Amino acid sequence: MLPLTPTIATLLFVLGCLAGYRYRRVWKAEGPRWQLWLYGLVAAAALLILAFVPMATPG
């Protein structure tokens, strides 16, 4: 498995945060279920990748 570079890890973190924010807004507005699933899965996938894929070490 390829290690994450700091740039990719940062982008995944931002993507996960934005997806979580959108999930919460749709949930509070009682929006469409498909949007809840979409944003929830994107946020979960991004944060799980950050949790279980190792970071690249310099050198």
N, C-alpha and C positions, 0 to 999 in steps of 0.2 A: 504494500500500500504506500502511496506517495505521502510524504510528510507535508504538513501545511506550512506555507511561508507566512511570515508575519502580515504581509499585505492581504493575502487570501483570508487569513484568520480574522483580521479586522473587518473585512468586507462581510464575512459570514456573521460576525457578531452584530454588525449594523443591520444586516438583512433580518436576522432573528429578532432584534429589538423592534424594528419597524413592523414586521409581521405580527408580533405580539401586541403592539399598540393598535394596529388595525383590527386584530381579533377582538380586543377588548371593546373597541368602539362599535363594531358590528354586534357584539354580544349585548352590550348595554342598550343599543337601539332596537334590539330584537329583529335584526336584519335577516337576510336569506341564509338558510342553513348551509348552502354550498360555499358561501363566503367564509363562514365559520370554519368549515373543514379545510378550505384552501389555506387561509391564514394560519390556522392551527398546525397544519401539517408542515408548512414552510418554516414556521418558528421552531417546531419540535425538531425537524430535520437539521436545521442550521445549528441549533444548540447541541444536539447529539453528536454531530460531526465534530464540533469544537471539543466536546468532552472526550471522545474516544479516538480521534486521529491525532497522532503525535505531531508536535511542532518540529520544524527543521532546525537543526543546530548549526551555528556558524562553524566553518572549519573543515 
